[in-house]
Each structure stands twice: as structure tokens, then as C-alpha cells.
Amino acid sequence: MAIKGFQPVENVIDDIRRLAQEVGLNEVTDEDITELLESHGQPLSNEDVEELATQLCIKEEEEREEELPLREIKTRDLQRILSDIEKLTDELCEIDHDWERSATAKRSVMASMRPYHEILKERKKERRNHDSPHYMPSLKKHDDPQPGTSSEN
């Protein structure tokens, strides 16, 4: 018997069995499918509700992160900021009477800036490659004879 707007349960079971077989789950029985369908009619436990809420929060957070426009750091801004950070940590080392503390702080700050230094290094490398005539693709083949040293007339 079917409810208006819904397929009969037998048709749903047949569809699920067919789909299971298509994906290689040949051992799925009608009883397995019926048990699965009946489990969806049971009320959710508190743990199930908490798990669903957690999954929903994670999904919403991921969607929000996807919506944020990514801004590219301009090379000149990156150079300026890294230079300023180095100057400030140098200044800290100069004014702090505890050399070990200031040196440790500077190493820590500079280590945390390593990913930005890598970005800058990669950009400089790309720019060198782009500006170098050795890396420019040949746009035209030269089939014309080139002047030589022979004295043919």
C-alpha cells in the first residue's frame, strides 16, 4: 500500500537493492533494507542529536570559510612587513639587557614568519625565471639562412 505522493515500500526496497548491487554490495538482503528503513522511524537519542548538531555546525563553518574572499598578499607589502618585523626584533635585542631572552624571542618570531618568507622567496624565484631570457619560450622559428664565414658568391 502506498501513501499519496510516495512509492510503495516494496518499490523502495527494490530500488535500494538495485543501487546496492550497482555499487558492489551484492550481499544486502531485503531484511537488511527493511531494518534500515525501520530504523529511520525511531526517535533519535541525545547522542544522535548532538552528533547531527556537531556535523551541522562543521558544515556551516566550512560554508562560511568558502564564502570569504581570499585576498592575495602583495609582494611589496610582504617585503615591507617582513622587513619591519626584522627591524623591530633587532631593536628589541638592542634594548633588552637579557640577551638570551631577546635572542630567543627574535628566533621565535622569525620562525613564525617562515611561511611568509617562503612565499616571498617563491615569488622572487618566479620573477627571476620570468625575467630571464633563458626561460622565455621561443615564439618564432628561424628558417632563414644565417650569415656565415664562407665566401660563396
C-alpha positions in Angstrom: 0.0 0.0 0.0 1.3 3.4 -0.9 0.6 6.8 0.7 -0.3 9.5 -1.8 2.9 11.0 -3.2 5.1 8.2 -2.0 6.2 4.9 -3.7 5.1 1.6 -2.2 7.7 0.2 0.3 8.3 -2.8 -2.0 9.4 -0.4 -4.8 11.7 1.4 -2.5 13.2 -1.9 -1.3 13.7 -2.9 -4.9 15.4 0.4 -5.8 17.7 0.2 -2.8 18.6 -3.4 -3.6 19.4 -2.5 -7.2 21.5 0.5 -6.1 23.4 -1.6 -3.6 24.1 -4.2 -6.3 25.3 -1.4 -8.7 27.9 -0.3 -6.2 29.0 -3.9 -5.4 27.0 -4.6 -2.3 25.6 -7.9 -3.5 25.1 -9.4 0.0 22.5 -6.8 1.0 19.2 -8.6 1.7 15.6 -7.4 1.8 15.7 -7.8 5.6 18.8 -5.6 5.8 17.0 -2.9 3.8 13.8 -3.2 5.8 15.7 -2.9 9.1 17.5 0.2 7.8 14.2 1.8 6.7 12.5 1.0 10.0 15.5 2.5 12.0 14.7 5.8 10.5 11.2 5.8 12.0 12.7 5.5 15.6 13.3 8.7 17.7 16.9 9.9 17.8 18.9 9.5 21.0 20.5 12.5 22.7 23.9 11.4 21.3 22.5 11.2 17.8 21.1 14.7 18.1 24.4 16.0 19.4 26.3 14.3 16.6 23.9 15.8 14.0 24.2 19.3 15.6 28.0 19.0 15.5 28.0 17.9 11.9 25.7 20.8 11.0 28.0 23.3 12.8 31.0 22.0 11.0 29.3 22.2 7.6 28.1 25.7 8.3 31.6 26.8 9.3 33.1 25.2 6.1 30.5 27.1 4.0 31.3 30.4 5.8 35.0 29.8 5.1 34.3 29.1 1.5 32.3 32.4 1.2 35.2 34.5 2.5 37.0 36.1 -0.4 40.7 35.2 -0.5 43.0 38.2 -0.6 46.4 37.9 -2.2 49.2 39.4 -0.2 51.0 41.9 -2.4 54.7 41.3 -2.7 55.7 44.8 -1.8 53.5 44.7 1.4 55.0 41.3 2.3 58.5 42.6 1.9 57.8 45.8 3.9 56.1 43.8 6.8 58.9 41.2 7.0 61.5 44.0 6.9 59.7 45.9 9.7 59.4 42.7 11.8 63.1 42.1 11.5 63.9 45.7 12.4 61.6 45.6 15.5 63.1 42.3 16.7 66.6 43.8 16.2 65.6 46.8 18.2 64.2 44.6 20.9 67.6 42.8 21.1 69.4 46.1 21.4 67.3 47.5 24.2 66.8 44.3 26.3 69.6 43.7 28.8 68.8 40.0 28.8 70.5 38.9 25.5 69.3 35.3 25.8 65.7 36.3 26.2 65.7 38.7 23.4 67.5 36.3 21.1 65.0 33.6 21.9 62.1 35.9 21.2 63.7 37.0 17.9 64.3 33.4 16.8 60.7 32.5 17.7 59.2 35.5 15.9 61.3 34.9 12.8 60.5 31.2 12.8 56.8 32.0 12.9 57.3 34.2 9.8 59.0 31.4 7.8 55.8 30.6 5.7 55.8 34.3 4.6 59.5 34.2 3.8 58.8 31.1 1.7 56.1 32.9 -0.2 58.4 35.8 -0.9 61.2 33.5 -1.9 59.0 31.7 -4.3 57.7 35.0 -5.9 61.3 36.2 -6.3 62.2 33.0 -8.0 59.2 33.2 -10.3 60.0 36.8 -11.2 63.7 35.8 -11.9 62.5 33.0 -14.2 60.0 35.2 -15.9 62.6 38.0 -16.5 65.3 35.7 -17.7 65.7 35.3 -21.4 66.6 31.6 -20.9 63.1 30.9 -19.6 61.2 32.7 -22.3 59.6 30.4 -24.9 60.7 30.8 -28.5 57.9 32.4 -30.4 59.3 32.1 -33.9 61.5 29.6 -35.6 64.3 31.0 -37.7 64.3 29.2 -41.0 66.2 31.9 -42.8 69.9 31.2 -43.5 72.2 32.8 -41.1 75.3 34.7 -42.2 78.3 32.5 -42.2 82.1 32.8 -42.7 82.1 31.1 -46.1 82.8 33.2 -49.2 80.2 31.8 -51.6 79.2 34.2 -54.5 
